[in-house]
Structures are given as structure tokens and as C-alpha cells.
């Protein structure tokens, strides 16, 4: 999945923005990542993908 791929179509948030939030806030907390990026806050359909990204980048 390229880093410019849109993860949250509702808020138009891409993978890199998710990764940046994970790194900036040093978090594994999906709620914090969603709050800081705006992803997953409207319909929530992208939250499983966001969790996968969090899992990958916070081993």
C-alpha cells in the first residue's frame, strides 16, 4: 500500500498522515490517531485498516 493511498475516504486522510501521527504522538492508541488525524471519525469503516497500520509501525 503506497503511503499516499487514501485510507479514510470520508476525511481524505492518507496512509502517510496516519504514520506521521503514530510517530509524532508515539502511540498505539487508535482513538488518539483518529482524533489527531480526523480519520475514522465519521463512518468508522477505515478503523480496521488504521489498526493494521498502527500494528505495523509500532512493533
Residue pairs with C-beta under 8 A, 6 or more apart in sequence:
1 15
2 15
3 14
3 15
3 16
3 19
4 14
4 15
4 16
5 14
5 15
6 12
6 13
6 14
7 13
7 14
7 15
7 18
7 39
7 46
7 49
7 50
7 53
8 37
8 38
8 39
8 40
8 42
8 46
8 50
9 46
10 41
10 42
10 43
10 45
10 46
11 37
11 38
11 39
11 41
11 42
13 37
13 38
13 39
15 53
17 37
17 39
18 33
18 37
18 39
18 50
18 53
18 54
19 53
19 57
21 27
21 32
21 33
21 36
21 37
22 28
22 33
22 53
22 54
22 57
22 58
23 57
24 36
25 32
25 33
25 36
27 33
27 54
27 58
28 54
28 58
30 40
30 47
30 50
30 51
30 54
33 39
33 40
33 50
33 54
34 40
34 41
34 47
34 50
35 41
39 46
39 50
40 46
40 47
40 50
